[in-house]
């Protein structure tokens, strides 16, 4: 279902979180926490994609 799309989805979520921080919906601590989690998820998705080829 998400084959080849997980990294793009993670990048889009990171953009949304950055927007939310920019407009003040998140404080810096929340932003760093969510960004760290999404960064880890993105790296895992990238690694999974590399391992399949």
CNS distance restraints for C-alpha pairs under 8 A (distance, minus, plus):
assign (resid   2 and name CA) (resid   6 and name CA) 5.98 0.50 0.50
assign (resid   4 and name CA) (resid  49 and name CA) 7.18 0.50 0.50
assign (resid   5 and name CA) (resid   9 and name CA) 6.14 0.50 0.50
assign (resid   6 and name CA) (resid  10 and name CA) 6.16 0.50 0.50
assign (resid   6 and name CA) (resid  42 and name CA) 7.49 0.50 0.50
assign (resid   6 and name CA) (resid  45 and name CA) 5.94 0.50 0.50
assign (resid   7 and name CA) (resid  11 and name CA) 6.20 0.50 0.50
assign (resid   7 and name CA) (resid  42 and name CA) 5.47 0.50 0.50
assign (resid   7 and name CA) (resid  45 and name CA) 5.72 0.50 0.50
assign (resid   7 and name CA) (resid  46 and name CA) 6.28 0.50 0.50
assign (resid   8 and name CA) (resid  12 and name CA) 6.17 0.50 0.50
assign (resid   9 and name CA) (resid  13 and name CA) 6.21 0.50 0.50
assign (resid  10 and name CA) (resid  14 and name CA) 6.22 0.50 0.50
assign (resid  10 and name CA) (resid  38 and name CA) 6.36 0.50 0.50
assign (resid  10 and name CA) (resid  39 and name CA) 7.85 0.50 0.50
assign (resid  10 and name CA) (resid  41 and name CA) 7.11 0.50 0.50
assign (resid  10 and name CA) (resid  42 and name CA) 5.65 0.50 0.50
assign (resid  11 and name CA) (resid  15 and name CA) 6.31 0.50 0.50
assign (resid  11 and name CA) (resid  42 and name CA) 7.34 0.50 0.50
assign (resid  12 and name CA) (resid  16 and name CA) 6.33 0.50 0.50
assign (resid  13 and name CA) (resid  17 and name CA) 6.19 0.50 0.50
assign (resid  13 and name CA) (resid  38 and name CA) 7.63 0.50 0.50
assign (resid  14 and name CA) (resid  18 and name CA) 6.12 0.50 0.50
assign (resid  14 and name CA) (resid  35 and name CA) 6.53 0.50 0.50
assign (resid  14 and name CA) (resid  38 and name CA) 6.67 0.50 0.50
assign (resid  15 and name CA) (resid  19 and name CA) 6.17 0.50 0.50
assign (resid  16 and name CA) (resid  20 and name CA) 6.15 0.50 0.50
assign (resid  17 and name CA) (resid  21 and name CA) 6.23 0.50 0.50
assign (resid  17 and name CA) (resid  31 and name CA) 7.02 0.50 0.50
assign (resid  17 and name CA) (resid  34 and name CA) 7.63 0.50 0.50
assign (resid  17 and name CA) (resid  35 and name CA) 7.35 0.50 0.50
assign (resid  18 and name CA) (resid  22 and name CA) 6.14 0.50 0.50
assign (resid  18 and name CA) (resid  31 and name CA) 7.61 0.50 0.50
assign (resid  19 and name CA) (resid  23 and name CA) 6.33 0.50 0.50
assign (resid  20 and name CA) (resid  24 and name CA) 6.25 0.50 0.50
assign (resid  20 and name CA) (resid  25 and name CA) 5.18 0.50 0.50
assign (resid  20 and name CA) (resid  26 and name CA) 6.12 0.50 0.50
assign (resid  21 and name CA) (resid  25 and name CA) 5.73 0.50 0.50
assign (resid  21 and name CA) (resid  26 and name CA) 4.93 0.50 0.50
assign (resid  21 and name CA) (resid  27 and name CA) 6.75 0.50 0.50
assign (resid  21 and name CA) (resid  28 and name CA) 7.43 0.50 0.50
assign (resid  21 and name CA) (resid  31 and name CA) 6.47 0.50 0.50
assign (resid  26 and name CA) (resid  30 and name CA) 5.95 0.50 0.50
assign (resid  26 and name CA) (resid  31 and name CA) 6.01 0.50 0.50
assign (resid  27 and name CA) (resid  31 and name CA) 6.22 0.50 0.50
assign (resid  28 and name CA) (resid  32 and name CA) 6.14 0.50 0.50
assign (resid  29 and name CA) (resid  33 and name CA) 6.27 0.50 0.50
assign (resid  30 and name CA) (resid  34 and name CA) 6.21 0.50 0.50
assign (resid  31 and name CA) (resid  35 and name CA) 5.88 0.50 0.50
assign (resid  32 and name CA) (resid  36 and name CA) 5.93 0.50 0.50
assign (resid  33 and name CA) (resid  37 and name CA) 6.35 0.50 0.50
assign (resid  34 and name CA) (resid  38 and name CA) 6.13 0.50 0.50
assign (resid  35 and name CA) (resid  39 and name CA) 5.93 0.50 0.50
assign (resid  36 and name CA) (resid  40 and name CA) 6.26 0.50 0.50
assign (resid  37 and name CA) (resid  41 and name CA) 6.24 0.50 0.50
assign (resid  38 and name CA) (resid  42 and name CA) 6.03 0.50 0.50
assign (resid  39 and name CA) (resid  43 and name CA) 6.27 0.50 0.50
assign (resid  40 and name CA) (resid  44 and name CA) 6.21 0.50 0.50
assign (resid  41 and name CA) (resid  45 and name CA) 6.17 0.50 0.50
assign (resid  42 and name CA) (resid  46 and name CA) 6.12 0.50 0.50
assign (resid  43 and name CA) (resid  47 and name CA) 6.09 0.50 0.50
assign (resid  44 and name CA) (resid  48 and name CA) 6.12 0.50 0.50
assign (resid  45 and name CA) (resid  49 and name CA) 6.25 0.50 0.50
assign (resid  46 and name CA) (resid  50 and name CA) 6.30 0.50 0.50
assign (resid  47 and name CA) (resid  51 and name CA) 6.11 0.50 0.50
assign (resid  48 and name CA) (resid  52 and name CA) 6.48 0.50 0.50
assign (resid  49 and name CA) (resid  53 and name CA) 7.06 0.50 0.50
